[in-house]
Amino acid sequence: MARKRIDHWKAGLTRVPESVWARVDAEELILADNLLTSVSPRLAELTRLRTLDLGHNRLVALPEAIGELRGLSGFLYLHDNQLAALPEELGRLVRLRYLNVGENPLGRLPEALGGMRELVELRAQDARLVALPESVGDLAAVRELWLRGNRLTTLPGSVRQLRGLREIELRENRFTAVPEPLRGLPLLRRIDLRGNAVRELPDWVEELPVLEKLDLRWNPVEVPAEAEARLSARGCVVLW
């Protein structure tokens, strides 16, 4: 049986039609590519929502009521808005699997982010982030972190707990070294550090058991030939 879907994609909306809130059976709500600056707290009435797309609007804030959507288990798209902060109530979305908050002037992510224990993929690109919350280490299911175009210089030590992490994109940040909290992650396959200020390759990178690609282009780094040869011999591509 097909999911019950409300689709107002690219409809020129400046406000959400009141008729939407009556659709309490809806499982998908698509409001992307409109002119919305706010969303009513009545959003909480749509208790069966699994996917919510608010991307490419002009939102300046989210209602705290978004935390009542405990059934969200698919995607939450909030990218390309004007959000300067995210409500702590997002941490109540314990079943959510995919979250995109990129292209917003956030500066930080809420500490409550760690409550999203089922999150598989987090995208927070071009969000002016200067640090990640320590609670990111509580994202036990996360496989991919996309953090391009921020102002990060380090990763919190709790990243060591992300034993299922497969890919991390740190391109165009302010790292001067390969972040040490990535050391020992057993399933990490891809590290993208293009366009940072990394100067050397630490020995522990060779110990990452399944690393397939390490991208260090556009960094002032020189990878020792011996280290590059050893990584290449085990199937890891090193670009620099």
N, C-alpha and C positions, 0 to 999 in steps of 0.2 A: 504494500500500500504506500503510495507516494506521500511524502511529508506535506503538511499544510503550510503553504508558503505565502507570505505577503511581499510583493515585489514593487517597490517604488524607486527603482534605480533610475537615476538621471531624469527625474521628473520635474526639476525646477522648484522643488519644495523649499519654502522658507519656514514652515512649521509642519509638524507631523499631523496628518488628518486625524480628527477625533475618532473616526471609524476604526482606526487601527487598534485602539485600546479595547474595542469590543470583541476583537478576534482572539479570545482567550484560548482557543485551540491551536493557535499558530505555533509552528515549530521552527520556522525560519522567517526572519524579518530583515529585508534588504532595503536600506535607506541610503545607499552609497551615492556619491556624485550628485549631491544636492546643495542647498544653500542654508542648511540648518545651523543655527547658533546655539540651540539648546534642545533638550529632550525632556519631556514631562516625567515627573516621578511615577506617573501612571504606568510607565514601562514595567514596573514590578508586577502588574496584573497579568502579564503574559508569562505565566509560570511554566508553560510547556516549551518555551523557546530552547532550542539547542544551538542555533546559530544566530548571531546578530552582527550585521554589517552597517557600521556608521562611518566608514572610511570616506575620504575626499569630501568633507563638508567644512563648516566654519565653526565647529563647536569650541566654546571657550571653557566649558565645564561639563561634568557628568553628574547626574543625580546620584546621591548616595543609595537610592533605591536599586541601582544596578546590581548591588550585592545580594538582592533578594532573588535573582534569577539563578537559583541553585541548580536548575536543570540544564544550564548551558554546558554542553559536553563536546561541542564541535569547535566552531570558530568565533572569536570576537575580534572584529576589525575596527580599530579606532585611528588608523593611520591617516596622515595628511589632514590634520585639523589644527586648531590653535590652542590646544590644551597645555596649560602651564603646570598642571598638577593632575594626579590621578587619585581618586578617593581610596582610602584604606579599605573600604568595603569590597573592593575588588578581590581581596583575599578570601572572601567567602565563596568564590566560584571554584569550589574544590574539585569539580568534575571537568573543568575546561581543559581542552587539549592544545589549542592553537590561539596565541595572542599576538596581535600586531599593534604596537603603539608608536611606531616610527613616524618621523616627520612631524613631530610636535615639539614645542619649546619647553620640554619638561624639566630638564636639569637634574632630576632624580626620579627614581622609581620608589613606590611605597614599600616600607618594610613588610607590610602585610602580603606582599607578593609571594612570600614563602608558603602561604597557605594553599597555593594552587598545586597540590601534590600530584595531580594527574597531567600537568602541563608537559607537552612533548616538545613544543617549539615556541620560542620567544623571539620576537622581532622588535627591536628598539633602535632602529637605524636613524641617524640624523636627528637625535632627540636631545642634543646638548648635554648629555650625561657626563658628569665629572667623576662619578663613582657608582658602583652597584651596591645595593643593600646586602648586608651580611646574610640575610635570610635567603638569598639566591641559592645557597647551599642546601636548602630544604626542598628544592624542586627535584625530588627523587627520580621522577620519570623523564626529565628533560633530556633530549637528544641533540637539539640544535639551538645555539645562541647566535643571533645575528645582531651585531653591535657596531656596524660600520658608521663612520662619520660622527663620532662623538669626541669627548675630551678626556677619555680614560687614560690614566697613567699606570694603574695597577688593577688587579682583580682581588676581591676579598679572599682570605684564606679558606673560607667555607667552600669555594669552588672545588677543593679537593674531594668533597663529598659527592660530586656529580659523577658517580661511577658509570652511568649510562651515556655520558656525553660523547657524541660522535663527531660533531662539527662545531667549530667556533670561528666566527668571522669578526676580526678586530681591525679590519682595514681602516686606514685614515683616522687613527686616534693619536695618542701621544706617548706610546710605550717606548721606553729606551732599552728594554730587555724582553725576552720571551717570558711571559708571566709564569713565575715559579709555581703558583697553585695548580697549573696544568700538569705538573710532574706526577707521573705514576698513574694517570687516568687510563684504565685498561682497555677502553673501547674507542679512544680518541683517534679518528682517522684523518681529520683535516684541520689544519691551523692556517688561517689567513691573516697575516700581519703586514700586508702591503701598505706602503705609505706611512710608516711610523719612523722612529729614530733608533731602531734596534742596531746595536753595534757588534754583538757577538752571539755565537750559537753555544748555549750551555751543553755540557756533556750529557745531561740527563735526557735531552731530546731523543738521543739514540736508544734510550731504554723504553720509550713508548712502544708497546708491543705490536700495535696494529696500524701505526701511522703510515698513511698512504701519500699525503701531500703536505708539504710545508712551503708556504709562499711568503718569501721575504723580499720580494721586489720593492724597489724604491725605498730602501733602507741603507744607511751607511755601514753595512755589514759585510764582512768577508768570511765565508764559510770555508774552513780548512778542507783541503782536497781529500784528506784521509777520511774525515767525517762524512763528507758528501758521498764518497765512494762506498762507505759502509752502509749508509742509508739507501743508496741506489741499489746495492746488491740485494737488499731485502725487499725491494719493490717500492721504496718511498721516493717520490719525486720531490726534489728540492729546487726551488726557483729563487734566484737572487741576482 
